[in-house]
Amino acid sequence: MSTPYPFTAIVGMEDLRLALLLNAVSPTVGGVLVRGEKGTAKTTAVRGVAGLMPPVSVVEGCRFSCDPVSPDPACPDGPHGVEGPEGTRPTRMVELPVGASEDRLVGALDIEQALSEGVKAFEPGLLAGAHRGVLYVDEVNLLHDHLVDLLLDAAATGASHVEREGVSVRHASRFLLVGTMNPEEGELRPQLLDRFGLTVEVAASREPDERVEVVRRRLAYDEDPGAFAAKWAAEEETLRERIAAARALLPSVRLGDGALRRIAAVCAGFEVDGMRADIVTARAASALAAWAGRTDVTTADVRQAALLSLPHRRRRNPFDAPGLDEDKLDEILAQFEDKEPEPDPDPEPEGPDDEGTDGGPDDGGPEGGPGGGQPPQDGTGGTDAASDVPQQRQEPQEPSGREPASPEGPESPDAPEGAPARGEAPEAPAVAAADPFRTRKFDVPGLGEGADGRRSRARTAHGRTTGARRPRGALSKLHLAATVQAAAPHQRARGRSGAGLVVRRDDLREAVREGREGNLVLFVVDASGSMAARKRMSAVKGAVLSLLLDAYQRRDKIGMVTFRGAGADVALPPTSSVDTGAARLETLPTGGRTPLAAGLLQAREVLRVERLRDPSRRPLLVVVTDGRATGGPEPLARAARAARLLAGEGTASVVVDCEQGPVRLGLAAGLGRELRGPVVTLEELRADSVSALVRTVRTTHTRRAA
């Protein structure tokens, strides 16, 4: 077993270390979500803190880690006697891979043995292993929806249920949920986001000295992990003892009425939904007091707890920036300064100073933050792993204000021949997007087999049952009627004598289910001079923003190609992050000619590459244009040929016609015919008559298939 990187050797990352330590002191805080760029020691910190948590007492031989004092009465390995054998083991950290199957998470039930012998042969899953420990999900925002649903159920009930055609198993599953994510790869479902007690943002330090210390320590660890860990052993033990002392003190912490009123005022002031925020903030504030060695919760504890527990609960839509306005927080807390005296803090427990509490990254990448002390000498002295309460918290910046739009005026014509090349042509100022709206639903025709989502029809692991087939690999969803039907003709030949059905593996049939999949929605946006009029570009951006929000809700990947001037650019490679798409849209430059063919061909290349990476994810092309094409010989003819190439490859397309004004050329309609997809105007994009659009899409693709 490899030696983990010491938690006390991590450079900086005060908020991250504090959030993890508060959960080690009080697991009821509810876990931590760590948001940040890659290479910032997120995984290292989580693995390090698990080794500092106190060991747990378990019933000997129980695969579900039952507590000897109060064993689970429904434990599949039970019942356990009060006087049964018991032992201790270290706190486990169980990792849930993003690509794990449902059986790997909740456990596998042998259906064949259950049907033929009536025996519940159950193999525990990761939820059983994480009971009374830590469940760690790296890249939690990429977790499949059906696994998210199972996690939500277990987190809410403290138990895991496995049911296969009426044969069920239940066992306790209470765990500390810790997840890491890179926001650039997509956001987290709101239901799961709310299940994390605390959240922290991490970023690599920009200070050269701190980065040097990160690299120095990482290289030392890689050269000799054992020797490096030995240098920090004293600090690790000191921190372990302090966690145990804080746990013992926690029941004595007084959360007075004044502190509760502060918490309630803060949560109400930031308009968070529900009451979970109040409860988590109260628990975190109590844990902060215990960590500092005090028995009274102070205003400083409430403030720090709010900074950790509220940022991810105040978002109203996926385009809101996470974070908390500290000035507003201070204003709310200041209302209580003259009303109630603060309790005198108890003396702080003596501990090592925090000069050298820092360390290295998980993968050698640049990481760190404030800090960067020296490793201990001769195994004595050393550092505290985290300051009691970090004095300054770095918050993510709110998006900057939009640039002022250009004065409204007549639509600018395309640039004449001889205009400056792309990159040299003058650009119109960025135009603010109109307010987003609920859009009509577009989907890809046919039946796919992509990842679970909410857009197009597909064969999925979840959904309504449409048939049965022989299992492909391990059986997960039994089709009971089809299995009985397959086994029934062979009962006499198999010597059946009792009431039980003699079932063999060849008889088993799995259910074929139909649900919805997520697609790759690739936007091709005309940013040329013909679109640069203020009102038109504002409406176009509002439409694309609305479609981005729809893609987020339907679990799609998105990409964006823009064309203007002399060619086309991939403004956003395919990603799950609609936040990134919205940010790119916000600063989209406009002006110049209209190379429509270049935009379509660039989209074709993006789809070709993505098809190699993920063949099962079907694309939906959304072309946002007025249909005009300029530059070079026969621009409209070249655009038509490019559109026919996409249609010939089976790419499902939708054209959003942005042409406005009393005189309309109808060029977008011609493009739609070449793409063999429906054409909708900006006004028709709104979800006012969904049934009309569905009929249009189905009619168009029926004709195409014919």
C-alpha positions in Angstrom: 0.0 0.0 0.0 1.4 3.4 -1.0 2.2 6.0 1.6 -0.3 8.9 1.4 1.0 12.5 1.2 0.8 14.0 4.7 -2.1 16.3 5.2 0.0 18.7 7.3 2.5 19.1 4.4 0.0 20.6 2.0 0.9 24.2 1.0 -1.7 26.8 1.9 -5.3 25.9 1.0 -6.6 27.2 4.3 -10.3 27.0 3.4 -10.0 23.5 2.0 -8.1 22.2 5.0 -10.5 23.8 7.5 -13.6 22.5 5.7 -12.2 18.9 5.8 -11.1 19.2 9.4 -14.6 20.5 10.5 -16.1 17.4 8.9 -13.6 15.3 10.7 -14.6 16.9 14.0 -18.4 16.7 13.2 -19.4 14.4 10.4 -23.0 15.7 10.7 -21.8 18.9 8.9 -22.5 16.9 5.8 -19.3 16.7 3.7 -17.4 19.0 1.4 -17.6 19.9 -2.3 -14.2 21.1 -3.6 -14.4 23.3 -6.7 -11.2 24.2 -8.6 -9.0 23.9 -11.5 -7.0 20.8 -12.1 -3.7 20.2 -10.3 -4.7 22.0 -7.0 -4.2 19.2 -4.5 -7.9 18.5 -4.1 -7.6 14.7 -4.1 -4.4 14.9 -2.0 -6.1 16.8 0.7 -9.1 14.4 0.8 -6.9 11.3 1.1 -4.8 13.0 3.7 -7.6 13.9 6.1 -9.1 10.4 6.0 -5.9 9.1 7.6 -6.4 11.5 10.5 -9.9 10.5 11.5 -10.3 8.3 14.6 -10.7 4.5 14.1 -14.2 3.0 14.3 -15.5 0.1 16.3 -17.1 -2.6 14.2 -18.7 -6.0 14.7 -16.2 -8.6 13.8 -16.9 -10.3 10.4 -19.7 -7.9 9.5 -19.3 -6.7 5.9 -21.4 -3.7 6.6 -19.4 -2.2 9.5 -22.1 -2.4 12.1 -21.5 -0.5 15.3 -21.3 -3.1 18.2 -23.1 -0.7 20.5 -26.1 -0.3 18.2 -26.0 -2.7 15.3 -28.3 -2.3 12.3 -31.3 -4.7 12.9 -31.7 -5.1 9.1 -28.1 -5.9 8.5 -27.8 -8.7 5.8 -25.0 -10.3 7.9 -27.1 -10.0 11.1 -28.7 -10.3 13.5 -25.7 -9.4 15.7 -25.8 -10.2 19.4 -25.1 -7.5 22.0 -22.2 -9.6 23.3 -20.7 -10.5 19.9 -17.1 -10.1 19.0 -15.9 -6.6 18.1 -12.9 -4.9 16.8 -11.6 -1.6 15.4 -10.4 -0.6 12.0 -9.2 2.7 10.5 -11.8 5.0 9.0 -12.2 4.0 5.3 -12.1 6.3 2.3 -14.0 4.7 -0.5 -13.6 6.1 -4.0 -16.5 6.1 -6.4 -15.3 6.1 -10.0 -17.2 8.3 -12.4 -17.8 5.3 -14.7 -19.0 2.9 -12.0 -22.0 0.7 -12.6 -25.1 0.7 -10.5 -24.2 -2.8 -9.1 -20.7 -1.5 -8.2 -22.3 1.3 -6.2 -25.2 -0.4 -4.3 -24.1 -4.0 -4.6 -25.0 -7.0 -6.7 -27.7 -9.5 -6.1 -27.5 -13.0 -7.7 -30.9 -13.2 -9.4 -30.3 -16.8 -10.6 -29.6 -18.1 -7.1 -32.5 -16.1 -5.7 -35.0 -17.5 -8.2 -33.8 -21.1 -8.1 -32.8 -21.5 -4.5 -34.5 -18.7 -2.7 -31.2 -17.5 -1.3 -30.3 -13.8 -1.1 -26.7 -14.0 -2.3 -25.7 -10.3 -2.0 -22.2 -8.8 -2.7 -21.9 -5.5 -1.0 -21.1 -2.4 -3.0 -19.3 0.9 -2.4 -22.1 2.3 -0.3 -21.6 -0.6 2.2 -17.9 0.0 2.2 -18.3 3.7 2.9 -20.7 3.2 5.9 -19.3 5.1 8.9 -16.5 6.4 6.7 -15.8 8.7 3.7 -17.3 8.4 0.3 -15.1 10.3 -2.2 -16.2 11.1 -5.7 -13.6 12.7 -8.0 -15.1 14.7 -10.8 -18.5 14.4 -9.2 -20.1 16.7 -11.7 -19.4 14.0 -14.4 -21.3 11.3 -12.5 -24.1 9.7 -14.4 -27.6 10.7 -13.4 -28.7 7.3 -12.2 -25.8 7.1 -9.8 -26.6 10.6 -8.6 -30.1 9.5 -7.8 -28.8 6.5 -5.8 -26.4 8.8 -3.9 -29.2 11.2 -3.1 -31.4 8.4 -1.8 -28.7 7.0 0.4 -27.6 10.4 1.7 -31.2 11.3 2.6 -32.2 8.1 4.3 -28.9 6.8 5.6 -29.6 3.4 4.0 -29.1 1.7 0.7 -31.8 -0.4 -1.0 -31.1 -3.0 -3.7 -34.2 -4.5 -5.4 -34.3 -6.8 -8.3 -37.8 -8.1 -9.3 -39.2 -8.2 -5.8 -36.0 -9.6 -4.2 -34.6 -6.8 -2.0 -31.8 -6.1 0.4 -31.4 -3.1 2.7 -28.4 -2.0 4.8 -27.3 1.1 6.6 -25.2 3.5 4.7 -24.2 6.7 6.5 -21.1 8.4 5.1 -19.2 11.6 4.8 -19.6 12.7 1.2 -16.6 14.5 -0.3 -16.6 15.5 -4.0 -14.2 17.3 -6.2 -15.0 19.0 -9.5 -13.6 21.3 -12.2 -16.3 23.8 -13.0 -15.0 24.1 -16.6 -16.3 20.5 -17.2 -19.9 21.2 -16.2 -22.0 22.1 -13.1 -23.5 19.8 -10.6 -27.2 18.9 -10.4 -28.9 21.2 -7.8 -30.3 18.3 -5.8 -26.8 16.8 -5.2 -25.2 20.2 -4.8 -27.4 20.9 -1.8 -26.4 17.6 -0.2 -22.9 18.8 0.4 -22.6 20.6 3.7 -19.7 22.9 2.8 -18.1 24.1 -0.4 -14.7 25.7 -1.1 -13.1 27.2 -4.1 -9.4 26.3 -4.7 -6.9 27.8 -7.1 -3.2 27.5 -7.7 -1.0 30.2 -6.0 0.4 32.9 -8.3 3.3 33.5 -5.9 6.6 32.1 -7.2 7.9 31.3 -3.7 4.9 29.2 -2.8 4.9 27.4 -6.2 8.6 26.6 -5.6 7.8 25.1 -2.2 5.0 23.0 -3.7 7.4 21.5 -6.3 10.2 21.0 -3.8 8.0 19.1 -1.4 6.4 17.0 -4.2 9.8 16.0 -5.6 11.0 15.0 -2.1 7.9 12.9 -1.6 8.2 11.2 -5.0 11.9 10.4 -4.3 11.2 8.7 -0.9 7.5 8.7 0.3 8.3 7.0 3.5 11.1 9.3 4.5 9.0 12.4 3.6 6.0 11.1 5.6 8.3 10.4 8.6 9.4 14.1 8.7 5.8 15.1 9.1 4.8 12.3 11.4 4.9 14.4 14.6 2.6 17.1 13.0 0.2 14.4 11.8 -0.1 12.9 15.3 -0.6 16.4 16.9 -3.4 17.1 14.4 -4.9 13.7 15.0 -5.0 14.3 18.7 -6.5 17.8 18.2 -9.3 16.3 16.1 -10.0 13.7 18.8 -10.1 16.5 21.5 -12.4 18.6 19.4 -14.8 15.6 18.9 -14.8 15.1 22.7 -15.5 18.8 23.3 -18.2 19.1 20.7 -21.2 17.9 22.9 -20.3 20.6 25.4 -20.5 23.5 22.8 -23.3 25.9 23.5 -25.2 27.2 20.5 -27.1 30.0 22.1 -30.2 31.8 21.0 -28.1 34.8 19.8 -26.0 32.6 17.6 -29.1 30.9 16.2 -30.6 34.3 15.4 -27.5 35.4 13.6 -27.5 32.2 11.5 -31.2 32.6 10.7 -30.7 36.3 9.7 -27.7 35.4 7.4 -29.6 32.6 5.6 -32.7 34.7 5.2 -30.6 37.7 4.0 -29.1 35.6 1.2 -32.5 34.1 0.3 -31.3 30.5 0.3 -33.9 27.9 -0.3 -35.1 25.6 2.4 -33.8 25.1 5.9 -30.8 22.9 5.2 -28.5 25.9 5.0 -29.5 27.0 8.6 -28.9 23.6 10.0 -25.5 23.1 8.3 -24.3 26.5 9.3 -25.3 25.8 12.9 -23.4 22.5 12.9 -20.3 24.1 11.2 -20.3 27.0 13.7 -20.4 24.5 16.6 -17.6 22.5 15.0 -15.5 25.7 14.6 -15.9 26.5 18.3 -14.9 22.9 19.3 -11.9 23.1 16.9 -10.8 26.3 18.6 -11.2 24.7 22.0 -14.2 26.8 23.0 -17.6 25.9 24.4 -19.5 29.0 23.1 -20.2 29.9 19.4 -19.1 33.4 18.5 -20.1 35.7 15.7 -16.7 34.9 14.1 -17.7 31.3 14.1 -21.1 32.1 12.4 -19.3 34.2 9.8 -16.8 31.6 8.9 -19.4 28.9 8.8 -21.6 31.0 6.5 -18.7 31.5 4.1 -18.3 27.7 3.8 -21.9 26.6 3.8 -23.8 29.2 1.8 -22.0 30.0 -1.5 -23.3 26.9 -3.4 -26.8 27.4 -2.0 -27.4 31.0 -3.3 -27.2 30.2 -7.0 -30.5 30.8 -8.8 -29.5 29.4 -12.2 -26.5 27.8 -13.8 -25.1 31.1 -15.0 -24.9 32.7 -11.6 -21.4 32.9 -10.3 -20.8 31.0 -7.0 -19.6 32.9 -4.0 -20.8 35.1 -1.2 -20.8 38.9 -0.8 -18.7 39.3 2.4 -19.7 43.0 2.7 -23.4 42.0 2.8 -22.6 39.2 5.3 -20.8 41.7 7.6 -23.8 44.1 7.3 -26.2 41.4 8.5 -24.0 40.4 11.4 -23.4 44.0 12.4 -27.1 44.3 13.2 -26.5 42.1 16.3 -23.4 43.9 17.7 -25.2 46.2 20.1 -28.0 43.8 21.0 -26.2 40.9 22.7 -22.7 40.7 24.2 -20.3 38.2 22.7 -19.4 35.3 25.0 -15.8 35.4 26.2 -13.9 32.9 24.2 -12.3 30.1 26.2 -8.5 29.9 26.0 -7.2 28.5 22.9 -5.5 25.1 23.3 -1.8 25.1 22.9 -0.5 23.7 19.6 2.2 24.1 17.2 2.4 27.3 15.3 1.3 27.4 11.7 4.6 28.3 10.0 5.1 25.0 8.2 1.7 23.5 7.6 2.0 23.2 3.9 2.9 20.7 1.4 2.6 19.4 -2.1 0.2 18.5 -4.8 -1.4 15.2 -5.8 0.1 15.0 -9.2 3.0 17.4 -9.2 1.0 20.1 -10.8 1.3 23.8 -9.6 -0.8 24.1 -6.5 -0.9 25.8 -3.2 -2.0 28.9 -1.6 -0.9 31.1 1.4 1.6 29.4 3.6 4.7 27.5 2.8 6.4 26.8 6.0 9.4 24.5 6.4 9.3 20.8 7.3 10.0 19.9 10.9 13.5 19.1 12.0 14.3 15.9 14.0 10.6 15.1 14.3 10.0 17.9 16.8 8.4 21.3 16.6 6.4 21.7 13.4 3.1 23.1 12.4 -0.6 23.2 12.8 -2.4 21.7 9.8 -4.8 24.6 9.5 -5.3 27.9 11.2 -8.3 28.1 13.6 -10.2 30.5 11.3 -8.5 31.8 8.2 -8.4 35.6 8.5 -9.0 36.3 4.8 -11.1 34.3 2.4 -10.5 34.7 -1.4 -13.9 34.7 -3.1 -14.4 34.2 -6.8 -15.0 37.4 -8.6 -18.5 38.2 -9.9 -18.6 38.6 -13.7 -17.5 42.0 -14.8 -20.1 44.4 -16.1 -21.1 44.1 -19.7 -19.5 46.6 -22.1 -21.9 49.3 -23.3 -23.6 48.4 -26.4 -23.1 50.5 -29.5 -25.8 53.1 -30.3 -28.7 51.6 -32.0 -28.8 52.3 -35.7 -29.4 50.7 -39.1 -28.0 47.2 -39.7 -24.4 47.5 -40.9 -23.7 46.0 -44.3 -21.1 43.3 -45.0 -17.6 44.5 -45.4 -16.7 45.3 -49.0 -14.0 43.5 -51.0 -10.6 44.5 -49.7 -11.7 44.8 -46.1 -9.1 44.0 -43.4 -8.5 40.3 -42.7 -9.9 38.6 -39.7 -8.2 39.9 -36.5 -7.6 43.3 -38.2 -11.2 44.3 -38.9 -12.8 46.6 -36.4 -15.1 44.8 -34.0 -18.4 46.1 -32.7 -18.5 46.4 -28.9 -20.0 43.4 -27.1 -23.7 43.5 -26.8 -25.7 42.5 -23.8 -27.9 39.4 -24.2 -31.6 39.7 -23.9 -33.2 37.9 -21.0 -33.3 34.1 -21.5 -36.6 32.3 -22.0 -38.0 28.8 -22.0 -37.3 27.4 -25.5 -39.1 24.8 -27.5 -37.7 21.3 -27.3 -35.5 20.0 -30.2 -34.4 16.4 -30.3 -32.5 14.0 -32.6 -34.8 11.6 -34.5 -34.5 7.9 -34.1 -33.4 5.8 -31.2 -29.9 6.3 -29.7 -27.8 4.5 -27.1 -26.0 7.5 -25.5 -25.5 8.6 -21.9 -28.6 9.2 -19.8 -30.1 12.6 -20.3 -33.4 14.3 -21.0 -33.5 15.1 -24.7 -33.7 12.3 -27.4 -35.2 8.8 -27.3 -32.6 6.1 -26.5 -32.1 2.7 -25.1 -31.0 3.3 -21.5 -30.5 1.5 -18.2 -33.6 3.3 -16.8 -36.9 4.1 -18.3 -40.0 2.2 -19.5 -39.5 -1.5 -20.4 -40.0 -2.2 -24.1 -38.8 -5.7 -24.5 -36.4 -8.4 -23.4 -33.1 -9.9 -24.6 -30.3 -12.2 -23.5 -27.9 -10.5 -21.1 -24.9 -8.7 -22.4 -22.4 -9.3 -19.6 -23.6 -9.2 -16.0 -27.3 -9.2 -15.5 -28.6 -6.0 -14.0 -32.3 -5.6 -14.9 -34.1 -8.9 -15.0 -37.2 -9.3 -17.2 -39.1 -11.8 -15.0 -41.9 -12.7 -17.3 -39.5 -13.4 -20.2 -37.2 -15.4 -17.9 -40.1 -17.6 -16.7 -41.3 -18.0 -20.3 -37.8 -19.2 -21.4 -37.4 -21.6 -18.5 -41.0 -23.1 -18.5 -40.6 -25.5 -21.4 -37.6 -27.3 -19.8 -38.9 -28.0 -16.3 -39.8 -31.7 -17.0 -36.4 -32.3 -18.7 -34.6 -30.7 -15.8 -36.4 -33.0 -13.3 -38.4 -30.4 -11.5 -40.2 -32.1 -8.5 -41.0 -29.3 -6.1 -42.7 -25.9 -6.2 -39.5 -24.0 -7.2 -38.7 -23.1 -10.8 -35.5 -24.7 -12.1 -33.7 -21.8 -13.8 -30.4 -21.9 -15.6 -28.3 -19.0 -16.8 -29.4 -19.5 -20.4 -33.0 -18.8 -19.3 -32.2 -15.3 -17.9 -33.5 -12.4 -19.9 -32.7 -8.7 -19.2 -35.2 -5.9 -19.7 -34.7 -3.6 -22.7 -35.7 -0.1 -21.6 -36.2 3.1 -23.4 -35.6 6.5 -21.8 -33.9 9.7 -22.8 -30.3 10.5 -23.7 -28.1 13.6 -23.6 -26.8 14.9 -27.0 -24.0 17.1 -28.2 -25.7 20.4 -29.1 -23.3 22.3 -31.4 -24.1 25.9 -32.0 -23.0 27.6 -35.2 -23.4 31.3 -34.6 -23.3 34.0 -37.2 -21.2 36.9 -35.7 -20.7 38.9 -39.0 -21.6 42.4 -39.8 -25.0 41.5 -40.9 -25.8 40.5 -37.3 -24.1 43.4 -35.6 -27.1 45.7 -35.2 -27.6 46.1 -31.5 -31.2 44.9 -31.2 -30.6 41.9 -33.4 -27.4 40.7 -31.7 -29.0 41.2 -28.3 -31.9 39.0 -29.4 -29.6 36.4 -30.9 -27.5 36.2 -27.7 -30.6 35.9 -25.7 -31.8 33.0 -27.9 -28.5 31.2 -27.7 -28.4 31.7 -23.9 -31.8 30.2 -23.6 -30.8 27.2 -25.7 -27.7 26.8 -23.5 -29.9 26.8 -20.4 -32.1 24.2 -22.1 -29.0 22.1 -22.8 -28.0 22.3 -19.2 -31.4 21.1 -18.0 -31.3 18.2 -20.5 -27.8 17.0 -19.6 -26.3 17.8 -23.0 -22.7 18.5 -24.0 -22.4 21.8 -25.8 -20.0 23.4 -28.3 -19.9 26.6 -30.2 -18.5 27.6 -33.6 -18.7 31.3 -34.7 -18.0 32.7 -38.1 -17.2 36.2 -39.2 -14.5 38.0 -41.2 -12.4 35.6 -43.2 -13.3 32.3 -41.5 -14.7 30.4 -38.6 -13.4 29.7 -35.1 -14.2 27.0 -32.5 -15.2 29.4 -29.7 -16.0 26.6 -27.3 -14.9 22.9 -27.8 -17.5 20.4 -26.8 -17.9 20.5 -23.0 -20.5 19.9 -20.3 -19.9 23.4 -18.8 -22.7 25.8 -19.8 -21.1 28.4 -17.6 -18.2 28.5 -20.0 -20.5 28.7 -23.0 -22.4 31.6 -21.5 -19.1 33.4 -20.7 -17.9 33.0 -24.3 -21.2 34.2 -25.6 -21.1 37.3 -23.4 -17.8 38.6 -25.1 -18.6 37.4 -28.6 -17.2 39.9 -31.1 -19.1 40.9 -34.2 -18.4 42.5 -37.6 -17.0 41.7 -41.0 -18.1 39.4 -43.8 -20.3 36.3 -43.5 -18.3 33.1 -44.3 -21.3 30.8 -43.8 -19.7 27.9 -45.6 -16.6 28.1 -43.4 -18.8 28.0 -40.3 -20.6 24.9 -41.5 -17.4 23.1 -42.5 -15.8 23.9 -39.2 -18.8 22.5 -37.4 -18.5 19.3 -39.6 -14.9 18.9 -38.5 -15.8 19.4 -34.8 -18.5 16.7 -35.1 -16.1 14.3 -36.9 -13.6 14.5 -34.1 -16.2 14.3 -31.4 -17.7 11.2 -33.1 -14.4 9.5 -32.7 -14.2 10.4 -29.0 -17.8 9.4 -28.1 -19.5 7.5 -30.9 -22.7 6.9 -28.8 -23.4 10.6 -28.3 -25.5 11.9 -31.2 -25.2 15.5 -32.3 -27.8 18.2 -32.9 -26.6 21.1 -35.0 -28.2 24.5 -34.2 -27.3 27.1 -36.8 -28.1 30.7 -35.7 -28.0 32.9 -38.8 -30.0 35.1 -41.2 -28.8 32.9 -44.1 -26.6 35.5 -45.8 -23.2 34.5 -47.1 -20.5 36.8 -48.5 -16.8 36.6 -49.4 -15.2 34.7 -52.1 -16.8 33.3 -55.3 -20.3 32.0 -55.1 -20.7 32.2 -51.3 -24.3 31.0 -51.2 -23.5 28.0 -53.4 -20.6 27.0 -51.3 -22.7 27.3 -48.1 -25.4 25.0 -49.8 -22.8 22.4 -50.6 -21.5 22.4 -47.0 -25.0 22.0 -45.7 -25.6 19.1 -48.0 -22.4 17.4 -46.7 -23.8 17.6 -43.2 -27.2 16.4 -44.2 -25.7 13.5 -46.1 -23.8 12.4 -43.0 -27.1 12.2 -41.0 -26.5 15.2 -38.8 -29.8 16.4 -37.3 -30.0 20.2 -37.7 -32.2 23.1 -36.7 -31.9 26.6 -38.3 -32.8 29.6 -36.1 -33.7 32.4 -38.6 -32.5 35.7 -37.2 -33.6 37.9 -40.2 -35.7 40.8 -39.1 -37.3 43.9 -40.7 -40.0 44.5 -43.3 -37.9 43.2 -46.2 -36.8 39.6 -45.8 -34.8 37.5 -48.3 -35.7 34.1 -46.8 -32.2 32.8 -47.2 -32.3 30.9 -43.8 -35.2 28.8 -45.1 -33.1 27.7 -48.1 -30.3 26.7 -45.7 -32.8 24.7 -43.7 -33.9 22.8 -46.8 -30.2 21.9 -47.6 -29.7 20.8 -44.1 -33.0 18.9 -44.1 -34.0 20.4 -40.8 -36.7 22.6 -39.5 -36.4 26.4 -39.6 -37.7 28.6 -36.7 -37.6 32.3 -36.2 -36.5 34.0 -33.0 -40.1 34.6 -32.2 -41.1 30.9 -32.8 -38.2 29.7 -30.7 -40.2 30.4 -27.5 -42.0 27.4 -26.0 -45.5 28.9 -26.7 -46.7 26.0 -28.9 -44.5 23.0 -28.4 -46.8 20.7 -30.2 -46.6 22.7 -33.4 -42.8 22.4 -33.4 -42.8 18.7 -32.6 -45.1 18.1 -35.6 -42.8 20.2 -37.7 -39.7 18.3 -36.7 -41.3 14.9 -37.1 -42.8 15.8 -40.5 -39.4 17.1 -41.7 -37.5 14.0 -40.7 -40.2 11.6 -41.9 -39.9 13.1 -45.3 -36.1 12.9 -45.0 -36.3 9.2 -44.2 -38.6 8.6 -47.1 
